Amino acid sequence: MANTQPRVNSLFNTYMAYFENTELANDLEKYILSLQSIGIDSNIATKIKHNLKESKFNFFKRDEEVIKKSINYFASCLKLLLNKLYKEDSAYRINFVDSWYHIGSKYSVHHVHKHPGCSWCGVFYVNPGENSSGNTVFLSPINSDFKDYGNKYLFDNEALAVQPKIGQLVMFPSYLQHFQSLYEGDETRIVIAFNCAVYRNS
Ligand SMILES: [Fe+2]
């Protein structure tokens, strides 16, 4: 029969998850500020980072208690997320393939990029500074080169700006492009980021 309502489904969902741990943020802030941070110590993609100090990408390889606590917490968050996604109650082997911190000063910015070599990524706001600026902006992975009313729904949802909050962890899939918008606060802005590969034991 003609003109019946179509069956419409939605494909290729993107999941993000949010957690909060202000106690860990406070511990990490003390620790990071006690370290000698000079410039872009990682030496990676230096041209897309401005007014930022960045550690090497093996930050979680350090021995301090606060690092162990961070690894355990971030791994437990990813486990919760995946358990929810897969509707299971499983443990995973989570490998933090990269981990680093950023210390941003006034007018810091980090241009559009994504994180290679992992499935899930996290950004943890240790101290967002004056958080009316310096948002993390995630871009839609759908890339259409034609724009009209027919696909307006795509452009209504083409970016998500996350306003940093102290102790907030945002976990996102590695295929999502994102950037840090211009930070205009005077206070130092500190974030940790990490990339994970995940395996499941049989
Ligand atoms: Fe990033």
Residues whose N, C-alpha, C, O or C-beta is under 5 A from the ligand:
A	BS01	LIG	none
